[in-house]
Amino acid sequence: REKDVLLTSAIVAISSCLPNVIFYYDRRKYFANLYGMISAPAASGKGVMNKARPIISPIHKKLMQDSLANMSKLKK
């Protein structure tokens, strides 16, 4: 069960790193962003979701650095 929770949360976290991925199906526009919700009783292993955070941490740091660099350029 914990592996399922980790896989689900990792897929949802990775989908947040794909903001410009768009595909068309039946003349409709779809995006790759996913949302996940895991509902379970206390002490059932939901804490393993936190292990998905390091997967996207390097991407987050890079985006933050780029954003701060762009802000400093705008201020100049």
N, C-alpha and C positions, 0 to 999 in steps of 0.2 A: 504494500500500500504506500509506503514512504517513497518508493521509486516512482510510482505513478504521480504522486503529488509533486515531486521534484521535476519530473519531466513536463508536467502540465505548466508549472510555474516558469520553467526555463523557456518553453515555447512562447508563452505570453510575454516574457521579458524580452526575448529576441525579436518578437514582432514589433516592439516599440522602437527598434533600431532601423526599421524599414519604412520611414515616413513617405518616401516618394515612390513606393511600389504600388502601381495601379494596374488593374487588369479589367478587361471588358468581357462580359458574358451576357448574351441575350440583349445587347444594346444598353446595358447598364454598367455603370462604373463601380468597381469594388476595390477596396483598400485592404492591405495585408494586416492591419491592426487587429489584434485579438484582445478580448477581455476574459478574465477568468475569475471564478469565485469557487472557493473550496469551503464547504460547510461540513463540519464534523464536530462531535462532542469534544470536550476538554481532554487533554492528554492522549490524543489519537494520532500524533505525529505531524501536525500541521506546521510545526516549527521548522521542518526541513525546507519549507519554501524559502527561507532566508539564505539557503545555500545557492540559490539561483542568482543572487545579486552579484557575486564576483564574476559571473559570466559576462555581464555587460558593463562592468565597472570601467575597463579600459576605454570603451567607446564613450561612456559618459564623461570621463576625464578629458578626452580629446575634444569632444563637443564643447565642453566648458572652456577649455583653453582657446579654441577658435572664437567662441562668443566673446570672451573677454578681450581678445585681440581686436575683434571688429568694433567693440565698444570704445576701446582706446583710440582707434583710428577715427571714429566718428567725433570724439571729443576734440581731437586735434583740428 
